[in-house]
Amino acid sequence: MKKILCASLAALLVAGCSGAKTGNETTSEDAYYVFSTDVQTLDWHMSQRATDAEITANCVDALTETNSYNNYVGALAESWEANEEKTEWTFHLRDANWVTNTGEVYAPVTADDFVAGLQHLADFDGPTLWIAGSFVEGLADYADGKTTDFSTVGVEAVDEKTVKYTLTSPTPFFNTIVANNAFWPVNRDFLESKGDGCKLGDPDTSNCGYGAPTDPSSILYNGAYIIDELVSKSSQKLHKNEAYWDAEHVYVNKISRVYNDGSDPAATVKGFEQAENPFYMATLLTTAPDFAKYLEQYKDYAYTGIQNAYSFGMNFNLNRVNYENSNKTAAQFADSKAALLNSSFRRALKFALDRVSYMATAVDPSIAEKALRTIECPWDFVTTSDGRAYGELVQAASEDPTIDLSEGQDSIYNPEKAQAELAKAKTELNVSWPIILDVLVDEADPSNISQASSLEQSIEASLGVENVDIQIHPVDDDTYTGSSYTSNGPQDACWDISTSTGWGYDYVDPKSYLSIFSPVNGDVIRNSMGLNYYGENQFDGIELTGPNGEAVSSDEANKANDAAIEASGLLKFQEMIDEAYAINDDLDKRYEAEAKAEAYLLDNALYVNIQTQTRAVNWTLSRIKPFTNKYLNYSKMKGVIIQKDPVTAEEYQAAYEQWKVDKAEDAKANA
């Protein structure tokens, strides 16, 4: 999956339909959504944002995909096999075509498209390169310039319909990794036709028109849908690809998404109720003035869903280099940095946050606990051979076994523990109190503002405003998203605490969640922790100023960055995940080692987990036939079936019970 915007905004990504009846269902002619963030690029190799994937995942297929039970099945690959060591994987392609945005067949999908895709990813230094580079032999060396011949990379078009990958180490779950957009195909001829800078082996991003964010003709399509238009902060429209290899399982013919800035918490309910082109899903947000009325009105239809694979939490800026949107002095900036680099102080913040109250600002207080997630990787994401859930392994490795880490409850909030950790921090730090911490909010989003206010109130109540002063700064949407979700690095992070982004998995191994915190190449490090990669001198060429407006040299910035990583304890975390990832012949031992690394991350409060995605568990109204949509990828419309009438809560619960039975059977069939 991808990095996703804050859970309050993500809750608004809903949809609607109208269409012809088939039995007690309808095949939708039009589906109506809302979106809250513009597409940044249509080049799937240059993004790992969920808001981009909400479009591109409907336009291109991978070798494999998840079905409605979240099990991996063939997409562009009809079949695959691996050698005994699981270091070589061979995929056999089905018959499928690339088409243009006008629906004209351009070329068949071939094995070379997957070779070209990986080279394009490496040439343009795509944000998911770190995923592919950690698995495919020779890819990292090619990307780093150590080799210039792409034929040395472990991807090969054996023939037109067969693509083979050679890996750096045994990887028994590689069939799940190839579903990630890092491995999506690209037609070589079309790519290179979009400008001299698109030429493989000789990239120039300034002279390449491939994947332009508002130009549907800038890409080819082999997926279920084709883009008609993308208009910033206005509309997004797609239609069914009639040449799609699996067109018989695409029931929605047209998709229309309208912009929603989040200012009206009842917007989706109003859309659900409208007579013409009604939304087929709505979220009942507590910030809506008529929430109680809606909940009573729809008491037979509103249901709460199940936690999904997205995790959201509280991030700390461990090396702030952007001093905008703040009232602090230079000395106060220095003090807050020192405090956030102190594990006792971070733990004080962790125990001081009332997560139930925080969630109750966005969901009905009666279900607030249901949304809580205490570890980063979902509890039962993987299991050992003897049936132990991954969460149990993290629990066993935790320094404090009295804290229950299971989902859907809060055993973290503890003002007494918070005070004790604060007392320790005061003996360890030489700073002036209070520590002032800046938090940004989207001024147009009431849910975001309410959650930030709750965070402020509980932390200050637990620790005392004389010790910790949370200062909330309302900013416009572009500034808010640009400071984290769409940031280019720590130079954009003008905050001390952020809850603006979350993460979902890219493949079925805990590494998919843990690697984002790697100080060597983790995505969250750069965009949500205020750090650049350790020892990489990545501030070179970036103009920085200090808190008083003084120039800061890149050498100073690089040294400060590495010192912050060393002080934070992230290098110890790196050692632990490296040891875990080296275990490839015993998944039980691998999971246990990964769980120890996660326990270290949590025990040291390098990141504080709060919740799953709000919309997954919030009160929901829907016309989607339950569980016909993707289990976790809600935005992918392939397979979605729309009922004529809204789903009742009773119907949903019955479908959920049956789905659990069917899911277990499907897992056996696809093992």
MODACOR-V144654 format. One record per residue. RES is the residue in one small letter. SS is DSSP state (a for helix, b for strand, c for the rest). NEAR is the number of other ideal C-beta (glycine too) atoms within 8 Angstrom. Layout:
RES&SS&NEAR + RES&SS&NEAR
This chain:
m&c&12 + k&c&11 + k&b&11 + i&b&14 + l&b&13 + c&c&12 + a&a&14 + s&a&12 + l&a&14 + a&a&16 + a&c&14 + l&c&13 + l&c&13 + v&c&13 + a&c&12 + g&b&15 + c&b&15 + s&b&10 + g&b&12 + a&b&6 + k&b&7 + t&b&6 + g&c&4 + n&c&4 + e&b&11 + t&b&12 + t&b&12 + s&b&14 + e&b&10 + d&b&13 + a&b&15 + y&b&14 + y&b&14 + v&b&14 + f&b&13 + s&c&13 + t&c&10 + d&c&9 + v&c&11 + q&c&9 + t&c&10 + l&c&17 + d&c&11 + w&a&12 + h&a&14 + m&a&9 + s&c&15 + q&c&9 + r&b&13 + a&a&13 + t&a&13 + d&a&14 + a&a&15 + e&a&11 + i&a&13 + t&a&12 + a&c&12 + n&c&14 + c&c&14 + v&c&12 + d&c&11 + a&c&13 + l&c&14 + t&b&13 + e&b&10 + t&b&11 + n&c&13 + s&c&10 + y&c&10 + n&c&9 + n&c&10 + y&b&11 + v&b&9 + g&b&11 + a&c&10 + l&c&13 + a&b&13 + e&b&6 + s&b&7 + w&b&12 + e&b&5 + a&b&12 + n&c&6 + e&c&4 + e&c&6 + k&c&12 + t&c&10 + e&b&10 + w&b&14 + t&b&12 + f&b&13 + h&b&10 + l&b&14 + r&c&9 + d&c&6 + a&c&11 + n&b&12 + w&b&13 + v&b&13 + t&c&9 + n&c&10 + t&c&4 + g&c&9 + e&c&6 + v&b&7 + y&b&10 + a&b&10 + p&b&8 + v&c&11 + t&c&10 + a&a&13 + d&a&9 + d&a&13 + f&a&13 + v&a&13 + a&a&14 + g&a&13 + l&a&15 + q&a&12 + h&a&13 + l&a&13 + a&a&16 + d&a&10 + f&c&12 + d&c&6 + g&c&13 + p&c&8 + t&c&13 + l&a&13 + w&a&11 + i&a&13 + a&a&15 + g&a&11 + s&c&9 + f&c&12 + v&b&14 + e&c&8 + g&c&10 + l&a&16 + a&a&8 + d&a&9 + y&a&15 + a&a&10 + d&c&6 + g&c&6 + k&c&5 + t&c&8 + t&c&5 + d&c&6 + f&a&10 + s&a&4 + t&a&8 + v&c&13 + g&c&11 + v&b&12 + e&b&9 + a&b&11 + v&b&8 + d&b&6 + e&c&8 + k&c&7 + t&b&12 + v&b&14 + k&b&11 + y&b&15 + t&b&10 + l&b&15 + t&c&7 + s&c&7 + p&c&9 + t&c&12 + p&c&8 + f&c&9 + f&a&13 + n&a&11 + t&a&11 + i&a&13 + v&c&14 + a&c&13 + n&c&12 + n&a&14 + a&a&13 + f&a&13 + w&c&11 + p&c&11 + v&c&11 + n&c&12 + r&a&10 + d&a&7 + f&a&12 + l&a&13 + e&a&9 + s&c&6 + k&c&10 + g&c&9 + d&a&7 + g&a&11 + c&a&14 + k&c&8 + l&c&13 + g&c&8 + d&c&7 + p&c&11 + d&c&9 + t&a&7 + s&a&5 + n&a&8 + c&c&13 + g&c&8 + y&c&11 + g&c&10 + a&c&9 + p&c&10 + t&c&7 + d&c&8 + p&a&11 + s&a&6 + s&a&10 + i&c&12 + l&c&9 + y&b&14 + n&c&15 + g&c&12 + a&c&14 + y&b&14 + i&b&13 + i&b&14 + d&b&8 + e&b&8 + l&b&14 + v&b&8 + s&c&6 + k&c&6 + s&c&6 + s&b&10 + q&b&14 + k&b&12 + l&b&12 + h&b&10 + k&b&12 + n&c&15 + e&c&6 + a&c&8 + y&c&12 + w&c&10 + d&c&8 + a&a&11 + e&a&4 + h&a&7 + v&c&15 + y&c&10 + v&c&16 + n&c&11 + k&b&11 + i&b&15 + s&b&12 + r&b&12 + v&b&10 + y&b&10 + n&c&11 + d&c&9 + g&c&15 + s&c&6 + d&c&8 + p&c&12 + a&c&12 + a&a&10 + t&a&14 + v&a&13 + k&a&9 + g&a&14 + f&a&13 + e&a&6 + q&c&9 + a&c&3 + e&c&5 + n&c&8 + p&c&14 + f&b&14 + y&c&14 + m&b&14 + a&b&12 + t&b&15 + l&c&16 + l&c&13 + t&c&12 + t&c&10 + a&c&12 + p&c&5 + d&c&7 + f&a&14 + a&a&6 + k&a&7 + y&a&13 + l&a&12 + e&a&7 + q&a&6 + y&c&10 + k&c&7 + d&c&7 + y&c&10 + a&c&13 + y&b&11 + t&b&9 + g&c&9 + i&c&6 + q&c&11 + n&c&11 + a&c&9 + y&c&14 + s&b&15 + f&b&14 + g&b&12 + m&b&13 + n&b&13 + f&b&13 + n&c&14 + l&c&12 + n&c&12 + r&c&13 + v&c&13 + n&c&10 + y&c&11 + e&c&5 + n&c&10 + s&c&10 + n&c&4 + k&c&11 + t&c&6 + a&a&9 + a&a&7 + q&a&10 + f&a&13 + a&a&9 + d&a&12 + s&a&14 + k&a&12 + a&a&11 + a&a&12 + l&a&13 + l&c&9 + n&c&11 + s&a&9 + s&a&11 + f&a&14 + r&a&14 + r&a&13 + a&a&15 + l&a&17 + k&a&12 + f&a&14 + a&a&14 + l&c&16 + d&c&11 + r&a&12 + v&a&12 + s&a&11 + y&a&13 + m&a&15 + a&a&12 + t&c&12 + a&c&15 + v&c&15 + d&c&12 + p&a&8 + s&a&4 + i&a&12 + a&a&13 + e&a&10 + k&a&10 + a&a&16 + l&b&16 + r&c&13 + t&c&13 + i&c&12 + e&c&12 + c&c&13 + p&c&13 + w&c&10 + d&c&8 + f&c&11 + v&c&10 + t&b&7 + t&c&11 + s&c&5 + d&c&5 + g&c&6 + r&c&8 + a&b&9 + y&a&17 + g&a&14 + e&a&8 + l&a&14 + v&a&15 + q&a&11 + a&a&8 + a&a&11 + s&c&12 + e&c&4 + d&c&6 + p&c&6 + t&c&3 + i&c&9 + d&c&7 + l&c&12 + s&c&9 + e&c&11 + g&c&8 + q&c&8 + d&c&10 + s&c&8 + i&c&10 + y&c&12 + n&c&7 + p&a&10 + e&a&6 + k&a&9 + a&a&16 + q&a&11 + a&a&8 + e&a&13 + l&a&14 + a&a&8 + k&a&9 + a&a&13 + k&a&8 + t&a&6 + e&a&7 + l&c&10 + n&c&3 + v&c&9 + s&c&5 + w&c&7 + p&c&8 + i&b&12 + i&b&12 + l&b&12 + d&b&13 + v&b&15 + l&b&16 + v&b&13 + d&b&15 + e&c&8 + a&c&8 + d&c&14 + p&a&9 + s&a&15 + n&a&14 + i&a&13 + s&a&11 + q&a&13 + a&a&12 + s&a&10 + s&a&13 + l&a&15 + e&a&11 + q&a&9 + s&a&14 + i&a&13 + e&a&12 + a&a&7 + s&a&13 + l&a&13 + g&c&7 + v&c&7 + e&c&5 + n&c&9 + v&b&15 + d&b&9 + i&b&11 + q&b&10 + i&b&11 + h&b&11 + p&b&8 + v&b&11 + d&c&8 + d&a&9 + d&a&6 + t&a&10 + y&a&14 + t&a&13 + g&a&10 + s&c&16 + s&c&16 + y&c&13 + t&c&8 + s&c&12 + n&c&4 + g&c&10 + p&a&16 + q&a&10 + d&a&11 + a&c&16 + c&c&11 + w&c&14 + d&c&11 + i&b&14 + s&b&14 + t&c&12 + s&c&12 + t&b&15 + g&b&14 + w&b&14 + g&c&13 + y&c&11 + d&c&10 + y&c&12 + v&c&9 + d&c&10 + p&c&13 + k&a&11 + s&a&10 + y&a&13 + l&a&16 + s&a&13 + i&a&10 + f&a&14 + s&c&12 + p&c&13 + v&c&7 + n&c&7 + g&c&12 + d&a&11 + v&a&13 + i&a&15 + r&a&13 + n&a&13 + s&a&12 + m&c&15 + g&c&11 + l&c&14 + n&c&11 + y&c&11 + y&c&11 + g&c&5 + e&c&6 + n&c&7 + q&c&10 + f&c&13 + d&c&7 + g&c&4 + i&c&10 + e&c&4 + l&b&11 + t&b&8 + g&c&10 + p&c&8 + n&c&5 + g&c&5 + e&c&6 + a&b&7 + v&b&9 + s&c&6 + s&a&11 + d&a&6 + e&a&8 + a&a&13 + n&a&13 + k&a&8 + a&a&10 + n&a&15 + d&a&10 + a&a&8 + a&a&13 + i&a&14 + e&a&7 + a&a&7 + s&a&9 + g&c&10 + l&a&13 + l&a&10 + k&a&8 + f&a&15 + q&a&12 + e&a&8 + m&a&12 + i&a&14 + d&a&8 + e&a&9 + a&a&14 + y&a&8 + a&c&7 + i&c&10 + n&c&9 + d&c&4 + d&c&6 + l&a&9 + d&a&9 + k&a&8 + r&a&13 + y&a&13 + e&a&11 + a&a&12 + e&a&16 + a&a&14 + k&a&11 + a&a&13 + e&a&16 + a&a&12 + y&a&13 + l&a&13 + l&a&16 + d&a&9 + n&c&10 + a&c&11 + l&c&14 + y&c&14 + v&b&10 + n&b&12 + i&b&13 + q&b&14 + t&b&16 + q&c&14 + t&a&16 + r&a&15 + a&a&12 + v&a&14 + n&c&17 + w&b&12 + t&b&13 + l&b&13 + s&b&12 + r&c&13 + i&b&13 + k&c&10 + p&c&11 + f&c&9 + t&c&9 + n&c&11 + k&c&12 + y&c&11 + l&c&10 + n&c&9 + y&c&8 + s&c&10 + k&c&11 + m&c&13 + k&c&11 + g&c&13 + v&c&13 + i&c&10 + i&b&17 + q&b&12 + k&c&8 + d&c&5 + p&c&8 + v&c&14 + t&c&8 + a&a&10 + e&a&7 + e&a&9 + y&a&12 + q&a&9 + a&a&8 + a&a&10 + y&a&11 + e&a&8 + q&a&8 + w&a&12 + k&a&8 + v&a&8 + d&a&9 + k&a&11 + a&a&8 + e&a&8 + d&a&11 + a&a&10 + k&a&7 + a&a&6 + n&c&9 + a&c&4
